[in-house]
Amino acid sequence: MWSSYVRLSRGLFACAVLLSFPATAADNDAKVKTKVIHDLAKGGSEAIPQIAGYLKDSDVSVRIEAVKAIDDIGTQRSLDALVQALRDNDPEVQIRAIDGLVNFYVPGYLKTGLTASVRRAGTAIKGHFTDTNDQVVDSYIIVRPDVVQALGVVVRGGSSMDSRADAARAVGILRGRAAIPDLVQALHSKDSQVIYECLVALQKIRDPSAGPQIAFLLHDLDSKVQTTTLETLGLLQDHSSVNQIRDILDRSRDAKVRRGALSSLAMMPDSGTRGLFQAYLNDKDDNMRAAAAEGLGRLKNLADQGALNNAYAGELKTKAKMAEAFALVGMGRLGSSDDSPLYYLMSQFDSRGYRGVSQGYLIELARDPAVRKVLYPYLTPEASKDQKLGLAQVLAASGDRDSVPYLQNLSKDPDSEVAQEAVRSLRVLQARLG
């Protein structure tokens, strides 16, 4: 307590020293102001009001130091000041404010977000967006509405394309449903990175009403935008776009686009696409075989079970074999022997390259109580660490009240990482169940 008081006093003293300088000298001395900001920051969250005053400074370098200090303090008191910094006309100030807001809800984000790579050369800002874009806040975390609203304003009108793209990524991570109109408006940008980040944000928010508003991007000239649009339409279950997607599958010469089209159709299959999936189940491209198997698995027409059993037995490629296993488990093949589809999916938790795919399939499958019932026995002390972690996350997303005792038991695991994940998963599950 006393040490905090001393730090704050030192900061206030430094501020007083600065104010004793002639006004013109103080206004022009960014180094002195920067030192004051650093000294104030030692006082922690109590000093934020004083630091926030420098967000209005005429010198951009001073404003940058102020927002960095507020980011580093990172308490709830930082939020108002960071929302204020979003209104700055400098891209770096905006980007640092955006990442600071996300960091409050997702601790550690400042080390991985755009801020971590941003570089300044005069007035030009350069940053590198990481390819990893799968972070989302847990469902029990409540994000302040004004934070989402302020980020939405930057999405559609930020001071640079980088800050707009960064804000879109932030909205997705925070599941900012209220900013969907801003994301949709920004899809009309000419910047592919902005469009891509908006699409991924819409995937994370998962509001089906956005689907019809993004279908115009199906014919975008950027293949990354086109394939992400296909994926987004599938995830949002936009059945109104099925005919357009089938047309792309038939006409496109881009292998990635064709894979994206079939995968999109597989996420929202109907009786009209069953023949399409049957035709591609034996395709030479394992990605197409995987998409076809997924589609048949979701249709759950038992007449296709024989073809899927044959495909699974003879499959040599992991991705396609996992999709075939997913389809068979969904059709009721729930055995747990070493050669069973369910065991095969569980074993992929131990594969760095495929554990995410396996988790996605099992999250979907575990919505069925019969599947959950056969998953629970895998939560034994002999299970691998990655299997325990993966199953905890599956139950968080798709479990029910019958899952609670298993997560409670897992929270006592001798491995602290497993125990912590079980506690987190239990909180997510209980928040979802209400």
Secondary structure, DSSP 8 states (H G I E B T S, - for coil): -HHHHHHHHHHHHHHHHHHTS-HHHHHH-HHHHHHHHHHHHTTGGGGHHHHHGGGG-SSHHHHHHHHHHHHHH-STTHHHHHHHHTT-SSHHHHHHHHHHHHHHHSTTGGGTSGGGT-EEETTEEE----S-------TT----HHHHHHHHHHHHH-SSHHHHHHHHHHHHHTT-GGGHHHHHHHTTSS-HHHHHHHHHHHHHHT-GGGGGGTGGGGG-SSHHHHHHHHHHHHHTT-GGGHHHHHHHHHH---HHHHHHHHHHHHHS--GGGHHHHHHHTT-SSHHHHHHHHHHHHHHT-GGGHHHHHHHHHH---HHHHHHHHHHHHHTT----STTSHHHHHHHGGG-TTTHHHHHHHHHHHTTSHHHHHHHGGG-STTS-HHHHHHHHHHHHHH--GGGHHHHHHHTT-SSHHHHHHHHHHHHHHHHHH-
